[in-house]
Amino acid sequence: MVTGATAARQRITSLDVVRGVVMVLMAIDHVRVYSGVPAGGPSPGIFFTRWVTHFCAPAFVFLAGTSAFLYGRTVANKGTLARYLASRGVLLILLELTIIRFSWTFNVDYSSFLLAGVIWMLGWCMILLAALVWLPLWAIGTLGLAIIAAQDLFGRIPGVLPASLQAVWGFIYIGGDDGPLTLGQGGPQVTILYTIVPWIGVMAAGYAFGSIMVREASARTRLCLKIGVSATVLFLVLATISTLMSSPQNGAPPFLLRMLNQRKYPASQLFLLMTLGPTILLLALVDAARGPIARFFETFGRVPMFYYLLHIPVIHTLALLVWRLRDGSVNTSWFHTAPYVSIPPQARWGLPLLYVVFVIAVAILYVPCRWFAGVKRRRQDAWLRFL
């Protein structure tokens, strides 16, 4: 059995491969933003173009917690781990409000639109996790699962808060199907895409899950299979019952699409079962994966933040080029509040063009990501841990 610091120093290939897979899938959704194709719809093609990307945020947050646990084993000091998580969290929040916001819009008018997106949420969750790491591991895992399961209770709290605090609570949790939420009048508007709850629960659960990933390979695979299959089966049972009990309206999508159409904002319990179950199952299936396909995804998975910072401006630039070639105009005004793009139906791209641009974007991104993964492999500079 591999234990202690030796296990902590070894990269677990399956984590990098799965992280790489979901990061590549994420590019589909962000190309979709600039194509004008809606986020889901009644046709299977549009629905699944959006649905396959639902795995990205849950896997990203869950595995960020797992990576924090693994890093904690390398430093063997909770104070060092807490400082790292807090400082990285602050950095992510600043990046979301500055560089990432600019990458989405290609304008510097920060007075009209700000986005509390996935990186914002990751930052705050890391800051909170910096406090949680002082608890026993079982307590962190239990708290994480409890927050996910009981998240609806947070939706009742605004009713007892003063009016001045109710808007601020929107950063913590948006009850029911209210999200996303836009705050601010007469000044900068902040659109809350990802609330802190239930995602801090997902990150805490991922942190506790790290104790499974440092086990001997066969035990790790066996546990990932059990957890992944159990969560997926539980989703299928509960989602089937829920969909059967609901009364579809006239013209509603087919049963399968309704069953898979779970609430993402904020992420419901069924949404997280639907996405995290297969993600954990995939960890087991690729644990021994080798070869060019695995190495391709592993390259992206080794440099997640570098990829994220690069992929939005690359996709944005490609989209503007496509619009220029297709329509003779880059239509920049449509993207001033990206990812909330509103494009007339007759002007939207078809799915074939969307996927062609997606493949081109991933091919372009592979070159710098492979270079930077090599830099991280060769060097031990402290700042490289933040990318």
Contacts in CASP RR format, 6 or more apart in sequence:
PFRMAT RR
TARGET T0000
AUTHOR 0000-0000-0000
METHOD contacts of the structure
MODEL  1
MVTGATAARQRITSLDVVRGVVMVLMAIDHVRVYSGVPAGGPSPGIFFTR
WVTHFCAPAFVFLAGTSAFLYGRTVANKGTLARYLASRGVLLILLELTII
RFSWTFNVDYSSFLLAGVIWMLGWCMILLAALVWLPLWAIGTLGLAIIAA
QDLFGRIPGVLPASLQAVWGFIYIGGDDGPLTLGQGGPQVTILYTIVPWI
GVMAAGYAFGSIMVREASARTRLCLKIGVSATVLFLVLATISTLMSSPQN
GAPPFLLRMLNQRKYPASQLFLLMTLGPTILLLALVDAARGPIARFFETF
GRVPMFYYLLHIPVIHTLALLVWRLRDGSVNTSWFHTAPYVSIPPQARWG
LPLLYVVFVIAVAILYVPCRWFAGVKRRRQDAWLRFL
1 215 0 8 1.000
1 216 0 8 1.000
2 10 0 8 1.000
2 214 0 8 1.000
2 216 0 8 1.000
3 214 0 8 1.000
4 73 0 8 1.000
4 214 0 8 1.000
5 73 0 8 1.000
5 74 0 8 1.000
5 76 0 8 1.000
7 73 0 8 1.000
7 214 0 8 1.000
8 70 0 8 1.000
8 71 0 8 1.000
8 72 0 8 1.000
8 73 0 8 1.000
8 74 0 8 1.000
8 214 0 8 1.000
9 74 0 8 1.000
11 302 0 8 1.000
12 70 0 8 1.000
12 213 0 8 1.000
13 286 0 8 1.000
13 287 0 8 1.000
13 289 0 8 1.000
13 294 0 8 1.000
13 298 0 8 1.000
14 283 0 8 1.000
14 284 0 8 1.000
14 286 0 8 1.000
14 287 0 8 1.000
14 289 0 8 1.000
15 63 0 8 1.000
15 66 0 8 1.000
15 67 0 8 1.000
15 213 0 8 1.000
15 283 0 8 1.000
16 297 0 8 1.000
16 298 0 8 1.000
16 301 0 8 1.000
16 302 0 8 1.000
17 286 0 8 1.000
17 289 0 8 1.000
17 294 0 8 1.000
17 297 0 8 1.000
17 298 0 8 1.000
17 301 0 8 1.000
18 59 0 8 1.000
18 63 0 8 1.000
18 279 0 8 1.000
18 282 0 8 1.000
18 283 0 8 1.000
18 286 0 8 1.000
18 297 0 8 1.000
19 59 0 8 1.000
19 60 0 8 1.000
19 63 0 8 1.000
19 300 0 8 1.000
19 301 0 8 1.000
19 304 0 8 1.000
20 297 0 8 1.000
20 298 0 8 1.000
20 299 0 8 1.000
20 300 0 8 1.000
20 301 0 8 1.000
20 304 0 8 1.000
21 282 0 8 1.000
21 297 0 8 1.000
22 55 0 8 1.000
22 56 0 8 1.000
22 59 0 8 1.000
22 60 0 8 1.000
22 279 0 8 1.000
23 56 0 8 1.000
23 60 0 8 1.000
23 300 0 8 1.000
23 301 0 8 1.000
23 304 0 8 1.000
23 307 0 8 1.000
23 308 0 8 1.000
23 311 0 8 1.000
24 297 0 8 1.000
24 300 0 8 1.000
24 362 0 8 1.000
25 52 0 8 1.000
25 53 0 8 1.000
25 55 0 8 1.000
25 56 0 8 1.000
26 53 0 8 1.000
26 56 0 8 1.000
26 60 0 8 1.000
26 311 0 8 1.000
27 311 0 8 1.000
27 315 0 8 1.000
27 358 0 8 1.000
27 361 0 8 1.000
27 362 0 8 1.000
27 365 0 8 1.000
28 49 0 8 1.000
28 52 0 8 1.000
28 53 0 8 1.000
28 354 0 8 1.000
28 355 0 8 1.000
28 358 0 8 1.000
29 39 0 8 1.000
29 50 0 8 1.000
29 53 0 8 1.000
29 56 0 8 1.000
30 311 0 8 1.000
30 312 0 8 1.000
30 315 0 8 1.000
30 339 0 8 1.000
31 315 0 8 1.000
31 318 0 8 1.000
31 319 0 8 1.000
31 354 0 8 1.000
31 357 0 8 1.000
31 358 0 8 1.000
31 361 0 8 1.000
32 39 0 8 1.000
32 49 0 8 1.000
32 50 0 8 1.000
32 53 0 8 1.000
32 354 0 8 1.000
33 338 0 8 1.000
33 339 0 8 1.000
33 341 0 8 1.000
34 315 0 8 1.000
34 316 0 8 1.000
34 319 0 8 1.000
34 335 0 8 1.000
34 338 0 8 1.000
34 341 0 8 1.000
35 319 0 8 1.000
35 343 0 8 1.000
35 348 0 8 1.000
35 349 0 8 1.000
35 350 0 8 1.000
35 353 0 8 1.000
35 354 0 8 1.000
35 357 0 8 1.000
36 341 0 8 1.000
36 343 0 8 1.000
36 347 0 8 1.000
36 348 0 8 1.000
36 349 0 8 1.000
37 46 0 8 1.000
37 49 0 8 1.000
37 348 0 8 1.000
37 349 0 8 1.000
37 350 0 8 1.000
37 351 0 8 1.000
37 354 0 8 1.000
38 46 0 8 1.000
39 50 0 8 1.000
40 46 0 8 1.000
40 47 0 8 1.000
40 49 0 8 1.000
40 50 0 8 1.000
40 51 0 8 1.000
41 47 0 8 1.000
41 50 0 8 1.000
41 253 0 8 1.000
42 251 0 8 1.000
42 253 0 8 1.000
42 257 0 8 1.000
44 257 0 8 1.000
45 351 0 8 1.000
46 351 0 8 1.000
47 253 0 8 1.000
47 257 0 8 1.000
47 260 0 8 1.000
47 261 0 8 1.000
49 351 0 8 1.000
49 354 0 8 1.000
51 260 0 8 1.000
51 261 0 8 1.000
54 262 0 8 1.000
54 264 0 8 1.000
54 271 0 8 1.000
54 274 0 8 1.000
54 275 0 8 1.000
55 275 0 8 1.000
55 278 0 8 1.000
55 279 0 8 1.000
57 118 0 8 1.000
57 194 0 8 1.000
57 199 0 8 1.000
57 264 0 8 1.000
57 267 0 8 1.000
58 202 0 8 1.000
58 267 0 8 1.000
58 271 0 8 1.000
58 272 0 8 1.000
58 275 0 8 1.000
58 276 0 8 1.000
58 279 0 8 1.000
59 275 0 8 1.000
59 276 0 8 1.000
59 279 0 8 1.000
60 118 0 8 1.000
60 122 0 8 1.000
60 304 0 8 1.000
61 121 0 8 1.000
61 122 0 8 1.000
61 125 0 8 1.000
61 199 0 8 1.000
61 202 0 8 1.000
61 203 0 8 1.000
62 202 0 8 1.000
62 203 0 8 1.000
62 205 0 8 1.000
62 206 0 8 1.000
62 209 0 8 1.000
62 276 0 8 1.000
62 279 0 8 1.000
63 206 0 8 1.000
64 122 0 8 1.000
64 125 0 8 1.000
64 126 0 8 1.000
64 203 0 8 1.000
64 206 0 8 1.000
65 129 0 8 1.000
65 203 0 8 1.000
65 204 0 8 1.000
65 206 0 8 1.000
65 207 0 8 1.000
65 209 0 8 1.000
65 210 0 8 1.000
66 206 0 8 1.000
66 207 0 8 1.000
66 209 0 8 1.000
66 210 0 8 1.000
66 213 0 8 1.000
68 81 0 8 1.000
68 85 0 8 1.000
68 126 0 8 1.000
68 129 0 8 1.000
68 133 0 8 1.000
68 203 0 8 1.000
68 207 0 8 1.000
69 206 0 8 1.000
69 207 0 8 1.000
69 208 0 8 1.000
69 209 0 8 1.000
69 210 0 8 1.000
69 211 0 8 1.000
69 213 0 8 1.000
70 210 0 8 1.000
70 213 0 8 1.000
70 214 0 8 1.000
71 81 0 8 1.000
71 84 0 8 1.000
71 385 0 8 1.000
72 78 0 8 1.000
72 80 0 8 1.000
72 81 0 8 1.000
72 133 0 8 1.000
73 214 0 8 1.000
75 81 0 8 1.000
75 84 0 8 1.000
78 133 0 8 1.000
78 134 0 8 1.000
81 130 0 8 1.000
81 133 0 8 1.000
82 130 0 8 1.000
82 131 0 8 1.000
82 133 0 8 1.000
82 134 0 8 1.000
83 130 0 8 1.000
84 385 0 8 1.000
85 126 0 8 1.000
85 127 0 8 1.000
85 129 0 8 1.000
85 130 0 8 1.000
85 133 0 8 1.000
86 126 0 8 1.000
86 127 0 8 1.000
86 130 0 8 1.000
88 123 0 8 1.000
88 126 0 8 1.000
88 385 0 8 1.000
88 386 0 8 1.000
89 122 0 8 1.000
89 123 0 8 1.000
89 124 0 8 1.000
89 126 0 8 1.000
89 127 0 8 1.000
90 123 0 8 1.000
90 127 0 8 1.000
91 123 0 8 1.000
91 386 0 8 1.000
92 119 0 8 1.000
92 120 0 8 1.000
92 122 0 8 1.000
92 123 0 8 1.000
92 126 0 8 1.000
93 119 0 8 1.000
93 120 0 8 1.000
93 123 0 8 1.000
93 124 0 8 1.000
95 119 0 8 1.000
95 309 0 8 1.000
96 115 0 8 1.000
96 116 0 8 1.000
96 117 0 8 1.000
96 119 0 8 1.000
96 120 0 8 1.000
96 123 0 8 1.000
97 110 0 8 1.000
97 114 0 8 1.000
97 120 0 8 1.000
99 309 0 8 1.000
100 115 0 8 1.000
100 119 0 8 1.000
100 308 0 8 1.000
100 309 0 8 1.000
100 312 0 8 1.000
101 110 0 8 1.000
101 113 0 8 1.000
101 114 0 8 1.000
101 115 0 8 1.000
102 108 0 8 1.000
103 309 0 8 1.000
103 312 0 8 1.000
103 313 0 8 1.000
103 316 0 8 1.000
104 115 0 8 1.000
104 312 0 8 1.000
104 316 0 8 1.000
104 335 0 8 1.000
104 338 0 8 1.000
104 339 0 8 1.000
105 113 0 8 1.000
105 335 0 8 1.000
105 336 0 8 1.000
105 337 0 8 1.000
105 338 0 8 1.000
106 313 0 8 1.000
106 316 0 8 1.000
106 320 0 8 1.000
106 332 0 8 1.000
106 335 0 8 1.000
107 332 0 8 1.000
107 336 0 8 1.000
109 336 0 8 1.000
110 188 0 8 1.000
111 187 0 8 1.000
111 188 0 8 1.000
112 187 0 8 1.000
112 188 0 8 1.000
112 189 0 8 1.000
112 336 0 8 1.000
112 337 0 8 1.000
113 188 0 8 1.000
113 189 0 8 1.000
113 191 0 8 1.000
113 336 0 8 1.000
113 337 0 8 1.000
114 188 0 8 1.000
114 189 0 8 1.000
114 190 0 8 1.000
114 191 0 8 1.000
115 190 0 8 1.000
115 191 0 8 1.000
115 193 0 8 1.000
115 339 0 8 1.000
116 171 0 8 1.000
116 190 0 8 1.000
116 191 0 8 1.000
116 192 0 8 1.000
116 193 0 8 1.000
116 194 0 8 1.000
117 192 0 8 1.000
117 193 0 8 1.000
117 194 0 8 1.000
118 193 0 8 1.000
118 194 0 8 1.000
119 308 0 8 1.000
120 194 0 8 1.000
121 193 0 8 1.000
121 194 0 8 1.000
121 195 0 8 1.000
121 196 0 8 1.000
121 199 0 8 1.000
122 199 0 8 1.000
122 203 0 8 1.000
124 196 0 8 1.000
124 200 0 8 1.000
125 196 0 8 1.000
125 199 0 8 1.000
125 200 0 8 1.000
125 201 0 8 1.000
125 203 0 8 1.000
126 203 0 8 1.000
128 196 0 8 1.000
128 200 0 8 1.000
129 200 0 8 1.000
129 203 0 8 1.000
129 204 0 8 1.000
129 207 0 8 1.000
132 140 0 8 1.000
132 143 0 8 1.000
132 204 0 8 1.000
132 207 0 8 1.000
133 140 0 8 1.000
133 207 0 8 1.000
135 143 0 8 1.000
137 207 0 8 1.000
137 208 0 8 1.000
137 211 0 8 1.000
138 208 0 8 1.000
140 204 0 8 1.000
140 207 0 8 1.000
140 208 0 8 1.000
141 204 0 8 1.000
141 205 0 8 1.000
141 206 0 8 1.000
141 207 0 8 1.000
141 208 0 8 1.000
143 201 0 8 1.000
143 204 0 8 1.000
144 200 0 8 1.000
144 201 0 8 1.000
144 202 0 8 1.000
144 204 0 8 1.000
144 205 0 8 1.000
144 208 0 8 1.000
145 201 0 8 1.000
145 205 0 8 1.000
147 197 0 8 1.000
147 198 0 8 1.000
147 200 0 8 1.000
147 201 0 8 1.000
147 204 0 8 1.000
148 198 0 8 1.000
148 201 0 8 1.000
148 202 0 8 1.000
148 205 0 8 1.000
148 269 0 8 1.000
148 272 0 8 1.000
149 269 0 8 1.000
151 173 0 8 1.000
151 197 0 8 1.000
151 198 0 8 1.000
151 266 0 8 1.000
151 268 0 8 1.000
151 269 0 8 1.000
152 175 0 8 1.000
152 176 0 8 1.000
154 172 0 8 1.000
154 173 0 8 1.000
154 175 0 8 1.000
154 197 0 8 1.000
155 173 0 8 1.000
155 174 0 8 1.000
155 175 0 8 1.000
155 176 0 8 1.000
157 169 0 8 1.000
157 173 0 8 1.000
158 166 0 8 1.000
158 169 0 8 1.000
158 170 0 8 1.000
159 166 0 8 1.000
161 169 0 8 1.000
167 183 0 8 1.000
167 184 0 8 1.000
170 181 0 8 1.000
170 183 0 8 1.000
170 192 0 8 1.000
170 195 0 8 1.000
171 192 0 8 1.000
171 195 0 8 1.000
171 196 0 8 1.000
172 195 0 8 1.000
172 196 0 8 1.000
172 197 0 8 1.000
173 195 0 8 1.000
173 196 0 8 1.000
173 197 0 8 1.000
173 198 0 8 1.000
173 266 0 8 1.000
174 180 0 8 1.000
174 181 0 8 1.000
174 192 0 8 1.000
174 195 0 8 1.000
174 265 0 8 1.000
174 266 0 8 1.000
175 266 0 8 1.000
176 263 0 8 1.000
176 266 0 8 1.000
177 263 0 8 1.000
179 192 0 8 1.000
179 265 0 8 1.000
179 266 0 8 1.000
180 191 0 8 1.000
180 192 0 8 1.000
180 193 0 8 1.000
180 265 0 8 1.000
181 191 0 8 1.000
181 192 0 8 1.000
182 189 0 8 1.000
182 190 0 8 1.000
182 191 0 8 1.000
182 192 0 8 1.000
183 189 0 8 1.000
183 190 0 8 1.000
183 191 0 8 1.000
183 192 0 8 1.000
184 190 0 8 1.000
191 337 0 8 1.000
191 340 0 8 1.000
193 265 0 8 1.000
193 339 0 8 1.000
194 265 0 8 1.000
194 266 0 8 1.000
195 266 0 8 1.000
197 266 0 8 1.000
198 266 0 8 1.000
198 267 0 8 1.000
198 269 0 8 1.000
198 272 0 8 1.000
199 267 0 8 1.000
202 267 0 8 1.000
202 272 0 8 1.000
202 276 0 8 1.000
209 280 0 8 1.000
212 220 0 8 1.000
212 223 0 8 1.000
212 224 0 8 1.000
212 227 0 8 1.000
213 220 0 8 1.000
213 283 0 8 1.000
214 220 0 8 1.000
215 223 0 8 1.000
217 287 0 8 1.000
217 288 0 8 1.000
220 284 0 8 1.000
220 287 0 8 1.000
221 284 0 8 1.000
221 287 0 8 1.000
221 288 0 8 1.000
222 284 0 8 1.000
224 280 0 8 1.000
224 281 0 8 1.000
224 283 0 8 1.000
224 284 0 8 1.000
224 287 0 8 1.000
225 281 0 8 1.000
225 284 0 8 1.000
227 277 0 8 1.000
227 280 0 8 1.000
228 276 0 8 1.000
228 277 0 8 1.000
228 278 0 8 1.000
228 280 0 8 1.000
228 281 0 8 1.000
228 284 0 8 1.000
229 281 0 8 1.000
231 273 0 8 1.000
231 276 0 8 1.000
231 277 0 8 1.000
231 280 0 8 1.000
232 273 0 8 1.000
232 274 0 8 1.000
232 277 0 8 1.000
232 278 0 8 1.000
232 281 0 8 1.000
234 273 0 8 1.000
235 270 0 8 1.000
235 273 0 8 1.000
235 274 0 8 1.000
235 277 0 8 1.000
238 270 0 8 1.000
238 273 0 8 1.000
239 259 0 8 1.000
239 260 0 8 1.000
239 262 0 8 1.000
239 270 0 8 1.000
239 274 0 8 1.000
240 259 0 8 1.000
242 259 0 8 1.000
242 270 0 8 1.000
243 255 0 8 1.000
243 258 0 8 1.000
243 259 0 8 1.000
246 258 0 8 1.000
248 258 0 8 1.000
252 258 0 8 1.000
253 261 0 8 1.000
260 274 0 8 1.000
262 268 0 8 1.000
262 270 0 8 1.000
262 271 0 8 1.000
262 274 0 8 1.000
263 270 0 8 1.000
263 271 0 8 1.000
264 271 0 8 1.000
286 294 0 8 1.000
296 366 0 8 1.000
299 366 0 8 1.000
299 369 0 8 1.000
299 370 0 8 1.000
299 373 0 8 1.000
300 307 0 8 1.000
300 365 0 8 1.000
300 366 0 8 1.000
300 369 0 8 1.000
301 307 0 8 1.000
302 373 0 8 1.000
302 376 0 8 1.000
302 377 0 8 1.000
303 369 0 8 1.000
303 372 0 8 1.000
303 373 0 8 1.000
303 376 0 8 1.000
303 387 0 8 1.000
305 386 0 8 1.000
305 387 0 8 1.000
306 368 0 8 1.000
306 369 0 8 1.000
306 372 0 8 1.000
306 387 0 8 1.000
307 365 0 8 1.000
307 369 0 8 1.000
309 387 0 8 1.000
310 365 0 8 1.000
310 368 0 8 1.000
310 369 0 8 1.000
311 361 0 8 1.000
311 365 0 8 1.000
314 361 0 8 1.000
314 364 0 8 1.000
314 365 0 8 1.000
315 357 0 8 1.000
315 361 0 8 1.000
316 335 0 8 1.000
316 338 0 8 1.000
318 357 0 8 1.000
318 360 0 8 1.000
318 361 0 8 1.000
318 364 0 8 1.000
319 335 0 8 1.000
319 357 0 8 1.000
320 330 0 8 1.000
320 332 0 8 1.000
322 349 0 8 1.000
322 353 0 8 1.000
322 357 0 8 1.000
323 329 0 8 1.000
323 330 0 8 1.000
323 331 0 8 1.000
324 330 0 8 1.000
327 347 0 8 1.000
331 343 0 8 1.000
334 341 0 8 1.000
334 342 0 8 1.000
334 343 0 8 1.000
335 341 0 8 1.000
349 357 0 8 1.000
372 387 0 8 1.000
375 384 0 8 1.000
376 384 0 8 1.000
376 387 0 8 1.000
END
